Amino acid sequence: MKSCKALLLSAILGMVALHPARGQSLLPITFSPASPAAGQAVTAILPFEICSWTIQTSGTRIDIDWVAAPCAAELFTNQIALGALAAGTYAVYLDFADGATPVEQALGTLIVAPASAPLPMLRPFGLLAFCLGLALLGIRALRDRARLRRGSAPVTAAHG
């Protein structure tokens, strides 16, 4: 269970960040994994803990809107699952949304790389072709071995 001191610190950080002064930069949001690939689950790591939020997505902008709500201590977290995302560059905002206009408190830029193509051998057709080729080589080797036992020369390609 989180200590009262940790919850108080989280609340103070949240309140201090409520209204950044004009020209002041927003607190940073980081991500896990730091450099995800398309389709990989991503978690936003916030600069302070929250307990009640919604996630809004519009194109490449993701807003984590949180409200001040009475919450049990174990519900506070600074890790918000964003899920799997397509390749692209996303702006992720943490917004305090208790009023009419949400107030941006933190910002993170997330770059999601394109998913890497699996090796051809790992695709079903590539694996099937490999197995068939291996089987044909095995059959040929067995046939050549049988011919050697009977005393005839193995079949080779004609060069001409």
N, C-alpha and C positions, 0 to 999 in steps of 0.2 A: 504494500500500500504506500502511496506517495505521502511524504511528510507535509504537514501544514506549511512549513517554510517553503518547500518547492512549489506548492500551489499558490501561495502568496506571491512569490517571485514571478510566476507565470502570469498572474493577474496584473501585477504592476507593469511588467513588460508590455502586456496587451494594452493597458490603459495609456502608457507613455506613447505607444505607437499609434494611438487612435487618430491623432491629428498631427501628422508630420508638418513641420514648419515649411513655408513656401521655399522651394529650392533644395530642401533636405531630401536626401535619397531615401528610398524605401529599404526596409530590412531585407536581408537576402533569404530566399528559399533555395534549398539544395534538393537533390534528388538521389534516389537509390533505385536501380544502379545509376551511377553518374553519367554513363554514356550508353543508354539503352538502344536496342535494335527494334525495328517495327514489330509489333505483336508481343513484345516483352512487357510484363507487368511493371508499372512504375509507381513509386511511392514518393510523395512530396514530403520533405522534412522541413517543418515550419520553424521560425525563430523562437516561438513560444507555444505553449499548450493551449488548446481550445477543447470544448466539449460538445458543442452543438453547431453543425454546419450543413450546408448543401453545396453541391458542385454544379456549376453552370458552364457549359461549353458552347462556344460560338466560333466556328472555324478553328483557328489556331490560338485562340484566347481561352484560357481556362480560369474561371473565378471560383475560389473557395470562399463562400460567404458564411461568416460565423456570427452568432448572436450571443449576447451575454444571457445565459440561462442558468438557473440553479441546477447543478449537476453533482452527482456523487464523485468523490475524489478519484475513484478508479476509472471514470469515464474520460478524464482529461488525457489528451494525447497531442503530440506534435508530429505524428506520422499519419498522413492521409493518403489512402490508396487511390490512385488516379486510373488504374486499370491499364490495359494494353492500348497503345496508341499507334496510329499510322506514322510513317516516316514524315518528318517535317520539323520545323522550329516552332515551339510553343511559348507563349508568354503566360506564366502562371501567376495569378494575383491572389493575395489573401486580403479579403475585404471585411471590414466590420460593418454589418448590415442591420443594425438595430434602428436606424432612422430611415427617412425617406430616400436618401441618397447614400449608397454604400461608400465607405471611406477606405481607400487603398492603403494597406499597411505594409505589405511585403510583396516582393516581386522576384521571380526566378525565371530564367530563360532555359528551356529544355530543348535539346537537340536530339531527335530520334533518328537514328541512321536507318537506311533501308535494310530489310532483312537480307542476310546473306543467303545465296542459293545453296542448297545442299550439294555435296559432291555428287557427280553423276552416278557413282556407284551406289549411293544411298537412295536414289530414286528407284521406284519399282521396276521400270523398264530397264534401267542400267544394270540392276542386280540380276534380272532375268537373263539379259544378254550375256553377262559375265558367266552365270551358271551354265548356260547352254554352250558357250564357247569352251568352258572347262570340261564339260561332259564330252564334247566332240574330240577334244585333245586326248582325253582319257581313253575313249573308244579307239582312236587311231593308234595310241601307244599299245593297247592290248592286242590289236590286230597285227601290228608290226612284231610284237613279241611272239605271237602264235606262228607267224611266218618264219621267224628265225628258228624256232624249234623244229619246224618241218624241213628246214634247210633251204628255203627260198629267200631271196633278197627282199628287203622291205621296198615298198613302192615309194619312189621319189618323183618329184616334179621333173618333167622333161625340160631340158635347156636347149634352146636351139636357135 
